Amino acid sequence: MNIIEVNGITKKFGKFTALDDIHFSVRKGEICGFIGPNGAGKSTTIRILLGMLKATKGTAKIFGMDVWKDAVEIHKRISYVPGDVNLWPNLTGGEVIDLFLKMRGNGNIKKRDELLKKFDLDPSKKCRTYSKGNRQKVALVAAFACDADLYILDEPTSGLDPLMEKVFQECILEAKKEGKSVFLSSHILSEVEKVCDQVVIIREGKIIETGSLEDMRHLTRNKITLQTKTPVPGLKDFPGVHSFAEENSRVTFQVDTEKLDEVIRHVSQFGILKLESVPPTLEDLFMRHYKTSKATDEGGAV
């Protein structure tokens, strides 16, 4: 069952096209990472999903309901955290959290207290005294203390330190265990890589890749560092080998994932003394797609 369905959404601001015919879906119980550089269209997409903007063309549904026409009903079942949280300056963090929980009507006080402790947030301080990171913590505590079916998070860890980022990751993994869905917009690739089941990559308003992280890794390359008893002839031109470099008796290169087995079998004939293989990261994949798209736009080749 799909919790989010986006079909052919286009959004124009005058002559500027912010989103260009985008398609993707998010299944129940899935964490979906929505990644792209700043200005790619991530926040515009989220505003359409929240019913804050009306799409120029196409349809978007959450829980099978139209995001524009049924926004009020949809909001009863979602929690949203923006990347830059604005709070009432004269209220304390605790008062803001309790206000949000009261408005939702399905807040869990015990969970709220656990989250305050996990995020190391002092709820007695006035919001005007909070740093950006602490304002994010207020929003995250309020969001995860509610019983939502879908969490829409737009750069939610902006301003958080690495320890708090880890706490955040634990929260969304716990939500997944409970069968909830998470739509996580981020440009922090390591964050997405650790927690997401599916990745949607957007650039300049267009979706350039969608799929599971494992599926996408077939499109990128392992990094190999190799040392053998005798030199491997022709390795530089071996099918699937890229970015070959040689230094003394050691060589480094990249190899397409689907060719890795053939390359290892070939080099093993020459007596392997040292072999290090680093699997491709989401960052490798993202940068490769980014370069590919840029070269295509300019009429070049990668």
N, C-alpha and C positions, 0 to 999 in steps of 0.2 A: 504493500500500500504506500502510495506517495503522499507525504505530508505537504510538500511544496511542489507545484508544477508551474513552470514558466515556459510559455510557448510563443515564440516570435515577438517578444517585447522590444519595441523601439520607443525611445524617448528623445524628442527634439526640443531644444530651447532656441526658438527662432530658427536660424539656419544651421545652428550647431547640433550635431547628432551625438548625444551623450551615450546612448545605447543603441546598438544596431542589430536588430533581429536576433536576440539572444534566446537560447533554449537550455534548460537544465531541470533536473528534479532531485528531490531529497526524500529518501524513504524513511519510514517509521523506524525509530531506534538507531538512526545513523547520525554520525558527526560528519558534516560536510564542510570542507575548507574552501572558502571563496577568496582566491588570492590574485594579486596583481599589483603593479606599481601605483603610487599615489596618482589620482586623476584618471584611473582606468575605467571608473564607472561603478565601483563597489558600493559606495554610499547612495548613489542614485538608485541602484537596484534595490537596496534595502528600504529606501523611502517609498518606493513603489509597492514593495511587499507589505509595508506597514500602512498603506493607504494614505500616505502623506502627499504623494504625487500621483497624478493620473498618467498612465502610459499613453503615448501618441498612437501606438498600434500594438496588437497582440493581446494575450490574456495571461493572467497570473492568478493562481489559486492556492490557498492554504486551507487544509482540512476539507478540500473539495468546494470551498466557498470563494467567491470573487473578492479579491483583496480590496477593490475600490468600493463595491456596493455593500459588502458584508463586513466592513472593517471593524465595526463595533462588536459583532459576535466573535470575530477572529481574535480580537485583543483580549477577550476573556480567557483565552487559553494559551496566550504567549507571554514570554518575558523578554524584554528588550533592554540592551545595555549599549549606549552610544560610546564613541571614542573620546568625547569631551563632555564630561558630566557637569551640568550647572545645577546648583542646589540653592535652597533658600538660606541666605547668609545668617539670619538670626535664629534659625532652628539648629538644634544639635543633630549630629549624625544619627543618633538613636531615634530622635523624633521623626526625622525624614524617613528612616526605614520603617518605623511603625505606621506612619501615614500611608506609605505605599502598600504595606500589608493589609491595612484596614480598607483601603480602596479596592484592593483585589478580593478581599473577603475569604481568601484561602491560604493565608500565611501560617507558617509553622513556627511558633515561638521558640520551641526547643531547638529547632534547626537554626533559627536566627542567632541564638546564643552560641551555638557551636561554630557558626560561620564567623561571628565577631572574634571569637578566640583564634580560629584558624588564620584569619586575615590580619590578626594583631591590630584591630581597630578600636580606638577609644571612642565609644558612642556618646560620651558626655561633653565633648568639645563642640563649640559652635562651628557650623559649616564654613564660615568665612575664614577660620583659622587653618582649614585643611589644605594640604598640598594637593596637586593634581592626582597623585597616586592614591591619596586617602579618599578623594572624591570618587575615584573609580571603585574603591573598596566598598563605599556606601551603596553604589549602584549594584555591584556584584552580590553583596549580601542580600539586598532587597530582592534581586532577581532569583537567586537560588533558594531563598527561604519561601518562595511561593511555589505552589503546585501547578506548574505549567506543563503543557504537552510539547511545546516548541520554544527553544531559546534562540533568539536572534541577536547576535553579538557582533557589533561593528567596531573593530579594533579595541576590544575590551581591556586589554592589558597595557594600554598606553599609560605610561607613568609608573607602572609597577616594577619593583625590583625582581631579580631572578628567583628569589625564594617565594615571593608572592605569585609569580607566574606559575610556579610548580603547584601551589595551592589551587590556583585557578584551573589548571589542567586536571587535578584530582576531582574538582567539582563537576567538570563536564563529563569526565569518565564515569562518575557516580550517576549522573543524570542518564547517561546511556544505559547503564546497568538496570535502571528503573524503567527502561523502554521509552525514554524521552528522545526527542530529536534536537540536534543542535546545528544551527547555520552560523558558521564562524568566519567572519570577514577579517582578513589579516594580511599584512605584508611581512610578518615575521615567519619565515619559512620553517624554521626549526620547530616552532610552536605547532604549526599545522601538521608537520611530519610526525610528531609524537602522538597526536590524538585522533587524527582524521581517518575515516574510512574511505571517503571519496574526496576528490579535489576537482574544483572548477577553476580554470585559469582564464582571467579576463585581461584584455589589453586594448586600450583605445576604444572601449565600448563593444568589443567583439569577444565572444567566447572562443578561445583558441585550442582548448583541450579540456576534456571531461573524462573522468574515470577513476578507478581505484588507484592508489599509489603503486601497488604491485604491477598493475597493468601498465601504468605509465613508465615504470622503470625499464620496460622492454624497449622504450624509445630512447634511452640514454646509455651511458657507458660506464664501465668499471675502470678505476684507475689502478694500474699494475706497476709495481716496482719489481724488477727481476735481475737476478745474478746467476749465471750459469758457469759450469766448468770450462766449456768452450763456447765461443760466440755463436749465436743463432743466425745463420745466413738468411737474408731475405725477409727478416721479421718486419722491417719497416714497411714493406709492400704487401705483407700478408693480409688477406681479406678480413676486414673488420677492425684493423689496427689503425689508430689515429694518434696525432701529436707525439710521434716517436722522438725520444731524446736519449743520447748516450753520453755517459760520463764515466771514464775509466772502464771498469769491468761491469758497471751497473747500467741498466737501461730502464727508462720509464716510458709508459705509453698508456693510451686509453684504448679500450676494446669494446665493441658493441656487445651487449649482453647476450644476444643470440649466437655470437661467434666465440664466446668465452671458452666453451668446452674444446673447440677445435684448436684454439690458440694454446691452451694449456697442454693438450696432448702433443702438439707439435714441439713446444719448447722443452718438454720433459725428456726428449731424446738427447738433449745436450747437457744433461746433468744439472739439475736445479740445486743451487746452493742457498738461494734466498728468494722467497716469493711473497710479496704482500699484495693483497687485493682489497681495495676499498670500494664498497658498493656505492652506486650513484645516490646522491641526495636529491631532495626536492629542489634545492637551490640549483643544482646542475641542470635539472630538467627545466626549471623555470627560465634560467638564463639561456638555455639552448633554444627554447621556444621563443623567447624575447628576441634573440638574435635572428632566428629564422623569420619571424614576422617582420622585423625591421628590414632585413635584406629583401624580402618579397615586396614590401612596400616601395623600396627604392629600385626594384627591378634587378636586384643582384642575386647572388647565390651564396650559400653558406659554405 
